[in-house]
Amino acid sequence: MQSRQKQLIEMFQRVQDFLGVTPPPASPAYTAQKNTLDEIVARLTTHYQDQSAGQRLSRQETRRQAALRRRVREEFLAPIAQIARAHANVPGLAVATRTPAPSLGTLRLVQEAQGIRQAVATQQAVFIESGQSEDFLERLDAAILELRQSLVGKDRNVRVHVGARRGLKDEIRAGRKSVEILDTIVRAAFKGQGTLLARWKLAKRVKQVPGGSLSVPATGGTADENEEAA
């Protein structure tokens, strides 16, 4: 979350706190705007948590994906390529099963692994006779499937993060509008009451207030992680 967004959310919460302690006389306009602001803050909390979770889960899936890529290459494809090179009498087998480069992207690695799998299936007996288990193709299929699913999982987490980021922007825009309307109501209700108006003015300032301020709910991350750029 950007620092400016965090300050705006904190401002909305200070406004909520002020109105909870010192509400102006009830009116339909005030009630409607207060309810609107409460709903906005609740949605902002959800978006904030979704954004943080999306970021964390995406990083976790990236690490998991890297481990799965290594497993597919080192546990399955490299031994296949080694056996194929040892059987030079089988035309084209070594070329068809050459181990993909470590720098290959995940989607491309999945495609290459599937191609190698098809080549190996035509010479399955050769690989079993050279030490591969009888179910090595089924195990390779499972590893490829898990790697492919990791792509879907990461994409899902990215969508959560991006959706939450957009939601934060939209709700903050609506929140600022609600506070502007509440400002006219509060100023009119407390006209001539300097102490209350000073407190109100401080509550709706978009900056850190003396002595700290309310903050968005913690999500278990460090301050740096929670304020990563949206």
N, C-alpha and C positions, 0 to 999 in steps of 0.2 A: 504494500500500500504506500502511495506517495505521502510525504509528510503533510502536504496541504490537505489531502483528503482526511488524514487522521485528525488534523486540527479542526476541520469542519464537523466531523462526527462528534468530537469532544464538545464543540460548541453546542450542537443539538442537545447533547446530554446535559450540559449546564443549563440550557433553556428549560429542559424538562424538569430539572431539579428546582429551579427558581419557581416555575409555575406550580410545582407540587407543594412547595413551602408557602408561597405567596401568590395564590391564584387571583386574578382580577374577578370582579363580579360576573357571575354566570350570564352568558348570552348565547344565542344560537351560533353566532359567528365564532365566538371564542371556543365553544365546545367542538364545533366542526374542525377548526384549525388545530386545536390541541389533540384531538383524535387522529387527525391526519399526520401530525408530527410524530405521535407515538407509534403509529403504524410504519412510518418511514424509518424510524430508528430501529424497530424490530427487524425490518427487512434488511437494513444496512448491516445489522449484526450477523444475519444469516449469510449475506454476500461476503462479508469480511471473513467469516469462518470458512466458507466455501473456497474463497480465493487462497487462503492459507493452506487448506487441505489439498486443493488442486496442485499447488506448487510443490508441496511435500511429496505427495503421491507420485507426481510426475518425475521428480528427482529419484524417488525410490525405484520406479519402474525403469528409469534409464539405467540405473546400476544393475537391476535384475536382468535387463535386456543384454547388457554387456556380458554378464556371466553366462547367459544362455547362448550368446554368439560364440564365446570361447568354447563352451561345451560341444556345440554342434561341430565346430571346426576341429577341435583337438581330440574329442572322444570318438567321433564318427568319421568325418571327412578325411582327416589326415591318415588314419589307418587304412581306409579304403584306397586312398591314392598310393600309399606305400605298397599295398598288395598288388594294385594294378600295375605299378612300375616293375614289379618282380615277375609279372606274366607278360613279357614282351611278345610272346607267341600269340596273344589275343589282339588282333589288329585294332588300333584306335582306342583301346580301353584306358590306357594311361592318360591320353589326351582328354578323353571324356570325363575322367574322374579327378582331374587336377584340382588340388585344394585351393579354394578361393583366397584372395589376399585378405589379411586381417583388417585392412582399412575399408573393406566393402561395407556399404550400408546394410542395415538390417533387412529391409525389403528385398534388396538385390541378393543378399546372402540366402534368404528363404528361396528365392527363385533358382539360384545356382544349386542349392542343396537338393531341391526337387528334381532338377535336371540330372544331377549325379545319381540320385536314387533311381531314376528311370534307366540310366545306363547300366547301373549295377544289377538291376532286376533281370536283365537279359543274361547275366553271367553269375547268378547267385551262387551256384555250386562252387565256382572257382574261389569265392571269398570264404565260404564255409569250410572248404578243404584247406584254406590257408589260415584257419584259426578263428574266424568270426563265428559267433553263436548262430544257431539256426533261426533265431528270431531277430537277427540284427537289423533287418529291414523294418520290421515292426517297431523296434526301438528307435530307429532313425526317424520314422514317420512321427512318432510321439514327440521327439525332440523338435522336429521342424514345426509341428502343430503348436507346441508350447511357445516357440519363438514367434510364430505368426500371431498368436493370441496376445503376446506382450505388446505388439504394435497397436492392437485394438485398445488394450488397457491404457497405454500411454496417451493415445488420441483422446480417449474418454476423459482422462484427467486434465488434459489441456483444454478441452471444451468446457469443463467445469470452471477452470481458472479464468478463461476468457469471458465466459458468461457472467461470472461474478464480478469481473473487472468492469464490464459494461453496466451491470446492475448497480454497482457502487456509484458510477458517474451519474446515471439517471436518477437514482434516489437522492443523491446529494443536491442535484439541481432542484428537485422537488422540495427538498428540505429547506433550502435557502429561500425559496418562494414562500413556504409556510411561515418561516421565521419573520420574513418581511411583513407579512400580514399580521402576525401576532404582535409585532413591534408597534404597529399603529393602534392595536387594541389596548396593549399594556400602557403605552404612553398616554392614551386618552383616559384610561381608568385611574392611573396614578398621577395625573397632572397636579403639580404643586407639591408632590411628596418626594423631595430631593433624595432622601436616603434610599428609598425603594427604586427610584429611577437610576440612581448610580449603580445599585446592585444589578439591575436589569441590563444596563449598558455593559457592565463588566461580563455578565453571563453570555451575552451574544457577541462578544469580541472573538474574532477568528485568530486567536494566538494563545500561547501559553500564558495562563494567568498566574499572579503571585501565589506561591504556596502550592503550585501544582493544580491539576484539574482531574475531572473524571476521565476515564479512558475506555476505549472499546474493550470488550471482554478478551482475556488472554486466551491463546490457542495453543499454548505449550511451546511456542518458539521463542527465540531470542529477539531482542529489539531489532537487530539488523535484519533478521529473517522476516519479521512481521512487517517491516517497512520496505521490503523490496519493491522495486518499481513495478507498477501495475502494467 
